[in-house]
Amino acid sequence: MSEPIPKPWITAIAPYVPGRATTDDGRRVHKLSSNENPLGTSAAAKAAFAAAEVTLDRYPDAAAAKLREALAAKYGLDPARIIYGTGSDEILHLVAGAYAGHGDEVLYVRYGFSVYPLAARRVGATPVEAPDEDYGTNVDTLLAHVNARTRVVFVANPNNPTGTFIPKAEIARLHAGLPKDCMLVIDQAYAEYLTEAEDDGGLALAESEPNVLVTRTFSKIHGLAAERIGWGYGSAKAIDAMHRIRAPFNVTTAGQEAAIAALSADDFVEASRAHNDRWRAWFAEQVEAIGLRAVPSKANFVLVLFEGALSAETAYHGLMDRGYIVRWLPNQGLPHALRITIGTEDEVKGVVAGLKELVAQAQTVSA
Ligand SMILES: *Cc1c(COP(=O)(O)O)cnc(C)c1O
């Protein structure tokens, strides 16, 4: 060998593709491709972020003690069983690294979050996809794909990129059907967009069951995507294992401070949820009225299916020409779909107007 050779399970990884921020011709326009909060960040979190400037020369608190205390107080959790990460993405990698390796399988549903196969391959494990049910998670098909090699099962609820959701009873049934030595990861990146009645019971399960880990993020409803902060809740053993492999000082001081402040910004979170409920419902209704299909969503985006004369690819470029960048997902088996983040009122209306024009154009062309 004349040069170092990366491990084959690493070169087998299809790199993560982030949502684009600029158009084909380099314009920076309306970004509806990464499920960010169109209302921005709460004033409290911004102020806390700014105030952290005076400690720029010091390492952050490696134990994130104040952040864990704040999360524990807010959600009624044991602070010792909270892990934090450079985004919840890091925690997804940590749990795969702690529980899976060569010869093991990591299971998730087709059209699941794109980081799951990446997290599996990174540690040399085999990613396994269970079929979806009309773009959503089906507990029976997931369970049918569990075998003695299955070490980790990832379920995003609501799921990204489909927005689909399974209720508490289904999560409980999934957990009950899994072997006790198989880790169930309930990825709740969009949990704050749900009503209290829609809680899928993940945190309660993680409280009592040693094989359940819940992950959450400050990137979505809290509007802190740039600071990269996520957290997880699980058994003391699971948290201990993940601490051993996480990078030291993995969450910045400003990030920790902003996150703590964000947890008290209830009005901002409530306004964000209300905005999303209102415009997601309106958007889905309009999309259906135009003759496209909107997959029912509980998150801050909608997966729109293009099954008629207008292709998703044409719509993707047509929306970009009009100044809206959305997510086209041919690499995730969804060449016929666009994932569109619920933006501001103007953005939502602009996208609907654009889609209307594009559908009309496609019908004229095909007539
Ligand atoms: C956005 C997202 C995450 C990760 O967010 P971070 O910014 O890394 O905290 C995790 N899971 C799902 C399903 C997501 O959509």
The ligand as an ORCA input file, in Angstrom:
! r2SCAN-3c Opt
* xyz 0 1
  C     -32.776     18.560     13.214
  C     -32.828     17.139     13.711
  C     -31.890     16.618     14.616
  C     -30.607     17.256     15.011
  O     -30.544     18.501     15.337
  P     -29.247     19.125     16.000
  O     -29.185     20.445     15.374
  O     -28.058     18.272     15.718
  O     -29.554     19.143     17.451
  C     -32.048     15.340     15.104
  N     -33.061     14.576     14.701
  C     -33.966     15.016     13.826
  C     -35.076     14.116     13.441
  C     -33.869     16.296     13.287
  O     -34.745     16.700     12.365
*
